[in-house]
């Protein structure tokens, strides 16, 4: 009896194995992305709630307490927290690529450098916050509200310094994929904060002062937990660096990435705040401001999800580029994009389906609920394009081209988004829909530009730049030998 012919020829067997291997690698990348992104959602939301949750309690003390604290918090976000948040993002490039290149001591050194630089940035911000009441009066805010907001902002100044340390430690741990300690410390801080804030406001009758004080204490609590973990955990042993002259030497390199990182973040945050302010000069400003605030709150809460996927992209891409593996960086990028698209579809569909009841989560006024329902299609478009750019912005941070991202955001929001918002909102009288459509237009341009830049990126070149950056203090040319990269083939 003759033996049967093999169903697959040898070359077909080889192709099948290669196909299975590629999909197996891609599946592993999906798991790596989820391992970072899902816990990061909890981390970012918990830290966000530390500043937002007091607003719910202050609302029970009267309109003055709530309005002054809300304005002060918005002012603090725009002028302080956004700057520190953006500057700390430079560590996603520096620490991420250094960790991928196995230059572990440089990870700790860059973190020390970041904390020092952010402390320096806190000084002018603190000075600015001292004059919050005068600045708010100059831009036309109610004097009584401005005075109370100024007091709240001054009491928030001690919050800046733990926030600077916290953001640096978050990036330090994130770039090493050590997400669990951040998850636990963030949840513990939030659980510590809520009863503390309640006790300060209602039991000790400290009002707004108690709310501001509780935020600062909770941030310090979070910082202490992470510092203890970094100091005593064996997982951080390789990257724990001693405080040396190298910390001061790397400050210039940190600022090189921190300034465009801050500009990249702030330009986007400020555009949303500007649109909210513009809504106050529309006809029926209370309705327009309320509805746009609902949209802004919804997008802000959802933004933590795509931002977390962007953090995963930043971590994996920077690690692989630092390790001299451009092909692995591309696979990580594709995995993040696949998961992000799935999340975007689910989120936008859920919001659109719930458009009839979404407004009731914020107000019982029929007029507000109906207006929110009309705004939902614009809100869904905003979530789609904003989510996409959040992920690609993470790729930009991991690759180290924040300066390009800064130019993109400047053009997208201030040459396109805000002018379109003004024309649609005030010239064509589309009011709140027009203003929000301007933001959608800006985010769309931003997403398209970042997509083109990412699609045209030479990942081999990016890997070589990362290796040069990490081994900048080595003998010229030696980083090629250390990297294990063939200069011609980049293998």
Secondary structure, DSSP 8 states (H G I E B T S, - for coil): ------SS-HHHHHHHHHHHHHHHHHHHHHHHHHHHHHHHHHHHHHHHHHHHHHHHHHGGG-HHHHHHHHHHHHHHIIIIIHHHHHHHTHHHHHHHHHHHTT-HHHHHHHHHHHHHHHHHHHHHHHHHHHTHHHHHHHTT--HHHHHHHHHHHHHHHHHHHHHHHHHHHHHHHHTTT--HHHHHHHHHHHHHHHHHHHIIIIIS--HHHHHHHHHHHHHHHHHHHHHHHHHH-GGGTTT-----HHHHHTHHHHHHHHHHHHHHHHHHHHHHHHHHHHHTTSSSHHHHHHHHHHHHHHHHHHHHHHHHHHHHHHHHHHHHHHTT-HHHHHHHHHHHHHHHHHHHHHHHHHHHHTTTTGGGGT---HHHHHHHHHHHHHHHHHHHHHHHHHHHHHHHHHHT-HHHHHHHHHIIIIIIIHHHHHIIIIIS--HHHHHHHHHHHHHHHHHHHHHHHHHT--HHHHHHHHHHHHTTTS-TTHHHHHHT--TTT--
